[in-house]
Amino acid sequence: MAQAQQEQKDKVERENRLKSTPQIRNINSEPSLSFTNNFPLNEGDCFIGKKSNQFMPHVVLSGIGIANKHCCINFNSDENQAMLLPNSEDTKKFPVKINGDLIIEPTRLYPGDRILIGNHYYYLYVDPNVNNEADYEWEAAV
C-alpha cells in the first residue's frame, strides 16, 4: 500500500515537472507513438547514450551506432538555455543532428528543434514555458 502511494506521488511530481521544465520528447512516424517518452532536463549535464557497468546515462538508448556518452544536453535554468554537446570521441561515428544538420560543436537548442541521435532516435526539444504545444511534421523531422 505504501509503495503504491509513493509510486502515485512520484508520478504526479513527474507530471508536474513536465509542465514547467524544458525537455526532449520522442517523435515517430506513427503519431500515436510520438511524445510517449518525455525526458525533463536536469540542471547541468544530461547525458544521452548507452548504459554500461561503468556508466548510466539520464536517457538510455541502445543499438548499433550509440555510444555510452553519445551526447549531452547542458541545461542552465538561470538563463533558461540548453546546449547540445556532441560526442567527444567521434562525431561521424556517433552522429547527432539538429534540424538535419550534423553537430560537431556545442550548439544551443531552441524550442521546436528536432534532434536525431544516432540513426533512428528522433526527439523534439520543448520548453513548456515558451510553447507547450510544440508540434512537428514527420517528413520535415527526417
C-alpha positions in Angstrom: 0.0 0.0 0.0 2.8 2.5 1.0 4.7 1.6 -2.2 1.6 2.3 -4.4 1.1 5.6 -2.7 4.8 6.5 -3.3 4.6 5.5 -6.9 1.5 7.7 -7.4 3.2 10.6 -5.6 6.3 10.2 -7.9 4.1 10.1 -11.0 2.3 13.3 -10.0 5.6 15.0 -9.3 7.0 13.9 -12.7 3.8 15.1 -14.5 4.1 18.5 -12.7 7.7 18.8 -13.6 7.0 18.1 -17.3 4.5 21.0 -17.3 7.3 23.5 -16.4 10.7 22.0 -17.3 12.3 22.0 -20.7 12.5 18.5 -22.1 13.1 16.3 -25.1 10.1 14.3 -26.4 10.4 11.4 -28.8 8.8 11.7 -32.2 7.8 8.9 -34.5 6.4 8.4 -38.0 3.4 6.9 -36.2 1.7 9.8 -34.5 0.3 7.6 -31.7 3.9 6.7 -30.7 5.1 10.3 -30.6 5.5 12.1 -27.2 5.3 8.8 -25.3 8.8 9.3 -23.9 9.4 12.7 -22.3 12.6 13.4 -20.6 12.8 16.6 -18.4 16.2 18.2 -18.4 18.1 18.4 -15.1 20.2 21.4 -14.2 23.6 20.8 -15.6 24.6 17.9 -17.7 22.0 15.4 -19.0 23.8 12.5 -20.8 22.2 10.5 -23.6 23.6 7.2 -24.6 24.1 3.5 -23.9 24.3 2.2 -20.4 27.2 0.1 -19.2 28.5 -1.3 -16.0 30.5 1.9 -15.5 28.0 4.5 -16.7 24.3 5.1 -16.6 23.1 8.0 -18.8 20.0 10.0 -18.0 18.4 9.0 -21.2 19.2 5.4 -22.1 19.3 4.3 -25.7 20.5 1.1 -27.3 21.6 -0.3 -30.6 24.4 0.0 -33.1 25.9 3.4 -33.5 25.1 4.6 -30.0 28.0 5.4 -27.7 27.9 5.3 -23.9 28.1 9.1 -23.8 26.6 9.7 -27.2 25.8 13.4 -26.4 25.0 15.7 -23.6 22.4 18.4 -23.1 23.6 21.0 -20.6 20.7 23.0 -19.1 21.2 26.3 -17.3 17.9 27.2 -15.6 19.2 30.7 -14.6 19.5 31.6 -18.3 16.8 29.1 -19.4 19.2 27.8 -22.0 20.0 24.3 -23.3 23.2 23.5 -25.1 23.6 20.2 -27.0 27.2 18.9 -26.8 28.0 16.2 -29.4 30.1 13.1 -28.8 33.6 14.0 -27.9 35.2 10.8 -29.4 33.9 10.7 -33.0 31.0 12.9 -34.3 30.8 11.0 -37.5 30.7 7.5 -36.0 28.3 8.7 -33.3 26.3 11.5 -35.0 23.9 14.0 -33.6 21.9 16.3 -35.8 19.7 19.3 -35.1 17.1 20.1 -37.7 19.1 17.9 -40.2 22.5 19.5 -39.6 25.4 17.4 -38.2 26.5 18.9 -34.9 30.3 19.0 -34.4 30.5 21.6 -31.7 28.2 22.7 -28.8 25.0 24.1 -30.2 22.2 26.0 -28.5 18.8 24.3 -28.6 15.6 26.3 -29.3 12.0 25.2 -28.7 10.9 23.1 -31.7 14.3 21.9 -32.7 14.4 18.4 -34.0 17.2 16.2 -32.7 18.4 13.0 -34.3 20.6 10.9 -32.1 22.4 8.1 -33.9 20.5 7.0 -37.0 17.0 6.5 -35.6 16.2 8.2 -32.3 14.3 11.4 -33.0 13.4 13.9 -30.4 11.8 17.4 -30.2 13.1 20.0 -27.8 10.2 21.5 -25.9 10.2 24.3 -23.4 6.7 24.4 -21.8 7.4 28.0 -20.6 7.7 29.1 -24.2 5.4 26.7 -26.1 4.0 23.6 -24.5 2.0 22.6 -27.6 5.1 22.1 -29.8 4.3 20.2 -32.9 6.2 18.8 -35.9 5.7 17.4 -39.4 7.3 13.9 -39.6 8.5 14.4 -43.1 10.3 17.7 -42.1 11.7 16.0 -39.0 13.6 13.4 -41.0 
